[in-house]
């Protein structure tokens, strides 16, 4: 047991220092360090979530578990702010007939971010506590036990992490944490109310994506991430050792979605990791991200699929606005952003119309040039001003800038049956009608100088008959970044991977 004592935190040692007024410590047993929870026994005690504490619980005694967000001792009393996820409440402990001076002193020594169990009576506050989410109630502390102690010196302070990267110049030189410091200490950073909200909204995007497509008759599938050749014939792949040979991490589930269509699944989607070995150190690129991909057989025109995807986004936007109002407000408090706008049905423009809008604004491009990132942003601003929408679809891209499996436009061979979709002037989905005829596919493969041996199983899938189909791939983190106006995709990836980061 001696070795365990030697590893105790400072506040534990403080508790065990003999008091000169032990006769006054009538609160002994009402505070202290809780034994390590090793699931030895089950305690019949209900813990109330901080967010559920309100006026209806006034005068009731409850138990709460949360972190010490702030602590301020003053004489014979101590004011705490207890935080659980994104909710906070003030807790007050003061010397009285049930609380001793040593108990108050002990509470003042508990380090910030420690996890505590508190028993307290809910009381109404004479005036709103603006610094807490639970503004009209507070806890009068009766008992407090430390469940898990945080080190006294933290590498990142929560109050610093809660400030924007570029705090407003309000005349106060308040410290703030830069992105690298946040990511190096991600576990602490993720505790901020904004991050708690961001990843709940992100989960909501996935659920809305899945629920909407399920309702439309899609089947969720799971595709391999270890593959024998580059997903799309490209070079930006991660090579891995695979027993006595090499394999690659999938850039996309593209081929497997199409093979599922060839296997008569009709409408499919998949949610999973996508890997890109691109040395792009930008605000919107990651080497690993979550792909929301779908593929759909259609009857006679690929616009059947475009309309389906457009409605999918509409349902996602509606669902986020209806279900995540609180979370979006929390995020906006730290990362202010203009409210998101969209129209229904989704706006669809042809590529040549987009070029015409750019030309009117003085931006000249060739008819077969691809949009640069800057021109995407400019076009997004033009579309927002003219059509009052942050989301739109750009159809009929030049064939020259699309992958080999893209179906050419039957009316103009310079263009293709392909489309991109944009949020706030940045691309979040790329898609197309795929070539479902093996001979035409081989012609396009040869034109792009792709090694047919590397994608033989993919080409063979179309030799046995395949319905016409189209689809697209969405980057989850990028969608959320743009929807919330966060400015960097690393804010929407819980543990981001980029060319310079593979930890934590």
N, C-alpha and C positions, 0 to 999 in steps of 0.2 A: 504493500500500500504506500510505502515511502516514495516509490518512483512516481506514483500517480499524484501525490501531493506536490512533488517538485515541479510538475508541469502545469500547476494551476495558474489561472490568469490572475492579474493584480487584484481584481475585485473579489476573487475567491479568498485571497490572503487577507484582504481587508475584513471580510466577514469573520474570519477566525481570530482576529486580534482581540484579546480580552478587553472588555470595556470596563472603564473605571466606575461605570454606573450600571453594573449588571442587574442591580435590583430594580432598575427602571425599565429593563428590556422585557416588558410584559408582552411584546409582540413576537417573541421568539417562537418559531414554528409557523409564522405568517409570512416569512420572507427567506430568501437564501438561494443557493445554487441547487437546482433540481438534479438528482442523480441521473447519470447518463441513461437515456431511454433506450433500452435494449429489448423492448417488448416482453418484459418479464411478466407484466400483468396488465389487464385492461381496466382503466379507470372510468367509472360511470359518470362522466362529466361532459356536458354540452359546451362547446366553444362557439360563441356567437361571432360571426364575421363582422369586422369593423363597418363595412358598408351597410350592414343591416341594423346598426344601432341608430335609433331615432326617438322622437318624442313619445312614441307608443310604449317604449320600454322605461319611461321615467319612473323612478323610485324602485325599479327592480334591480336585484343584484345578479350580475352575470359574470361569466368567465370569458376572457378574450385572449387570443394569442396574436402577437404581432412583433414588429421590430421597434427598437428605440430609435425613432427618427431624430428627435432633438430632446435635450434634457437641460433644464435650467433650475439649479438649486438656489433657494433664497431663504436664509434663516431656517426656520422650522418647517419649511415646506419645499416641495419640488414640483415643477411643472414638466410633464412629459408630453411629447406627441408620439402616439403609437401609430405605426403604419402597417397596413396589410395590403399587399399589392398596390392598387392606386388609391386606396381609401385611408384617411387619417382622422384621428380623434384625439382631443386633449384629455390627459389623465392627470389628476391632481392628488398629491399625497401630502398630508400635513399632520403634525403632531396633535394627537387628541387622545381620548380615553382608550382608543383601540390601536393607535399607531404610536410607537415609541420613537425617541430621537435616533437610536441606533438603526431603526428600520428606515427612517428618512435618509440618514447618512448613507446606508447601504445602497439605496436607490440612486443616489447622486453619483455613486462610483460605477454604476453599470455603463459599460462602453456603448457608444452609438452603434447601431446595426445589430446589436445582440437580440436574440429572440427571447421573448418573455411571455409568461402566462400571468395574467392579472385578473384578480377578482375585484370587482368594484360595483358601486351603486351608480346607476345612470341618473344624472340630474340635468335639469334644464339650465341653460346659461342665461344670465341677465341680458346679454347682448351677443350677437353672432360672433363666432370665432372665425374670422375671415381666412386665417392661415390653414384651416382644416377643411376637409370635405364634409365632415359631420359638424356643421356650424352651430347647431342649436342645442347640442347635448355635450356632456363631458362625463368622465368617469371619476368618482370619488374612490380612490384606491383603498382596498382593505387588505389584500394579500398580493404579493408579487414574487415570482420565482423565475430565475434565469434558466431557460431551456438550453440555450446554446450561446456562448460568449463570443463576441467578435473581438479581434485584436484591437488594442487601444489606438494604434496608429494604422490607418487604412491607406492603401495606395491611391485611392480615389474617394473623395468625399461626395456623398449623395447630393448635397446642396450644390456642389460644383457641376455634377453630372446633369442636374435638372435645369441648368441654364443653357440657352442656345449656344451654338458654336460661335456665333457673332452676336453677343448681347447688345441690346440697344444702348446707346450712349445716354444714360440717364444721370450722368454726373457722378455715379458711384463706380469706383474701380473694383468690381466684384470679380473674383477669379472664376474662370470657367475651364472645363476640360476639353482639350482638342480631340479630334477623332481617333488618333492613334492611342492616346491615353485611355480613352473609353474602351477601345477594342482590346488593348492589352489587359484591361481589368474588366472584361465583359460581364462577369457574373455580378459585380457590383453595379455596373452601368445598366444592366437589364432590370434592376429593381426600381428604376425611376418610373413614376406614373406614366410618362409618355411612352416608354418602352413597353410597359405592361399593357398599354392600350394598343400600341402598334401591332403586337403579335396576336392579340385577340382579333383585331380587324383582319389581319392576314389569314388567320384561321377561318374567319368569316368568308373571305374571298374563295378559299378552297371549298368550303361547304356550299356556298351559293353556286359555284361552278359545277360541283358534283350534283347537287339537287336539281338544278335547272336542266342539265343534260339527262339525268335519270328520268325526269318528267317528260322529256322529248323522245324517250325510247332508246337512249344510248346505253351501251354496255361498257362498264369499266374493265380495262385490261391492264396487264402488267408486262412490260417489255424488258428484255435483258439489257443490262448496263455493261456487260463484258462482251465484246464483239470481235469478230475476226478481221474486220476491215473498217476503214473510216466510214462513218455513217452516211455521209453524202459525197464520198469521193474526194474529200478535201484533205489538207495536210495538218489542220489545227486539232490534232488529237493527242491524247496522252497514251503513250505506249506502256504496257505493263508486262511483266514476266508472267507467262502462263505455262507452268510445268516445263516442258522441253521446247516450247516455242514462245511467241509473243502474241499478245492480244491488245485491244484498245478499249478505252472507256468511251461509251456512246456519246456522240455529240448531239444526238437527237433520237427519238423513237420513231422517226419518219418511216423508215422502211418497214418496220414491224406493224405500224398502224395500217399501212397500205396492204401488207400481206394479210392482215385480219379482214380487211374489206374483200380481198380476193378469196378469202375463206368464208365469205357470206355472213359476216357479223353485222353488216349493214351500217351501223353507227357505233363508233367506239371512241373512248377517251382514256387518257392515262395521266396520272400525276406522279412525277418522280424526278430524281436528280438528273441533271444534264451537265456534261463536262465540255469545256472549251479551252483548248491550249492556245489561247490568244494572249499575247503580251500587251494587253490593252489596260493601261492604268488610268481609266477614266471614271467619271461619276456614275456610269451606267453599265459597266462591264464587270462580270465576275467569272472566275474560272470554273466555278460550280454553282449552279442555281437550280431552282425548282421549276420544272417545265409543266405547264398545263396544256396538254396536246389533245387534239380531237381530229377525227377523220370521219367522213360521211359519204355514203353512196347517194347519188342523186338521180332523178329521173331523166331530165332532158337539158338542164342548164345549171352551170355551177353557181349561179346567183341564188339558187335554192339554199346552198350551203352558206354563202355570204350573208344572206338574210338570217339564217339560223344563228350564225356567230354574232351578227349585229344585235339580235334580240338577246342572246346570251349575255352580252355586256350590259344591255339595258337592264336585265333582271339583276345582275350583280350590283349595278349602281343603285337601283331602287332598294335592294336588300340592305346595302351598306347604310344608306340614308335612313332607312326605317329602323334597323336593328342596332346600329352602332353610333347613335347620336352622342351618347355620353363619352364613348371612347374617342370619337373624332374631336369633340370639344376639348378633352384633356390633351390630345396631341397638338391641337392648334394653339393651346396656351403656351407651349414651349416652342413650337414650330409654326408660326402664323402662316396662313396661306389663303389665297382667294377661294371662295366656295366653288365647288366643282359644278359645272353646267353640262347638260347633255340634252339632245332632242330625241324625240321618238316618232317614227322610226329613225334609226341612226343615219346621219348624213353620209351619202356616198357620192364621191366625185371621181371622174376619170383622171388618169395621170396627166393627160394633155391639158385638162382643165386646171389642174394644180399648177402646171408650168405657166399657163396663161395668167393665173393670179399672181404668180411670182414676177412675171414679166411686167405686169401693171405696176408692181412695186419696185421695178428697176432691177430685178434679179434675172439675168439672162442665162438660160441653160439650153444645151442641145436636146433634141427630142428623144434621144436614146441615152442620155446621161442619167446616172443614178443620183438620187437626192443626197446631198451632203448633210451631216448633222446640223450644221448651221442653217441650211436651207429648209430642213424639216421644221426647225424652230420658227423661222420666219413665216413659213406657210401656216403653221399652227396659229400664230398670232393673227394672220390675215383671216383665216377661217373663223377664229373666235370672234373677231370684230364684225364679220359679215353675217355669220350664221348663228352666233351665240351658243356655240358648243365647244367643249374641250375634247370631245371624242368624235372622230370621223374616220371614214374608210376611203382609201385611195385605191382605185381599181385600174386594171389594164396597164400594168407596168411593161416597160420595154423588155422584150425577150432576152436581149443581150445581157441584162443585169440579173437574170434569174437562174436558178439551178437547172441542171439537165433534165430533170423529170417534170418540168413545167410545160403544160399544154399551150402550144402557140395559139394566138388569136386567129380564128378561121377567116376573118375579114381583112386582117392586116398582119402579115407575117412578122412585121417589126415589133409587134406587141404580143402580149400573152394574157392568158386567163388567170392572172395572178393579182394579188392585192396585199396591201399592208394596212394595219389599223393603228391609229395614233391617239395618245392622251397627252394633252398639254404640249403638243408639238414634238413629241418623241414617239418613235415606233415601239409598239408593244406586242404586235402580232405580225407574222409574215406567213402568207398562205397562198394556195393556188389550186386550180384543177390540176391533177396529176395525169401524166400520160399513162393510159391503161392498155395501150396496144404495144405488144412486145416489139414489133418491127420498127414503129416510130420511135420507141424508147431507145432501141439500139442505135438508130440514126443520131439521136441527140447525145447519147453516150459517146459515140465516136466524134461528134462535133466538139464536145467538151474535153476530148482526150482522156476520158476516164477508163481505167483498166477494167474491162468487162469480167475478167477472172475474179476480181475482188468482190464483185457484186452479183455473181452468177445466181445465187439463190433468190435474190431480189428480182432479177430479170425473169427467171423461170416462173415466178408466181404469176406473171402476165401471159405466159404461153398457154395456160389452161383455162382462159376466159376470166375476165374481171369486169365488174360493172364500173361505169364512170363514177369518179369520186373526187372529192376535194377536202381540204382541211386546213389546219394551221397550228402554229405553236406559239404559246404565250409564256413570257417570263414572269413568274409570280412576283418576285421582288421588285422588278421594274414597274409593273402595274401599280403596286402599292405605293412605291416611291412617288410616282407621278400623280396618282389620285390624291395623295395626301400632301403633295408639294414639298417633299422632304429634301430634295436636291442631291441626294447621294444614295445609291443602291445599298451601300453598306449599312445604312440605317434600317433597312428592311430585311436584312439577312441576319439571323440570330448569331451565327458564328461565320462571318463572311470569309470566302476564299478568293484571293486575287493573286496576280503574279508575285506579289511581295509578302503575302500573308498565308500561312498554313496553320497558325495557332491563334487562340487556344483551340 
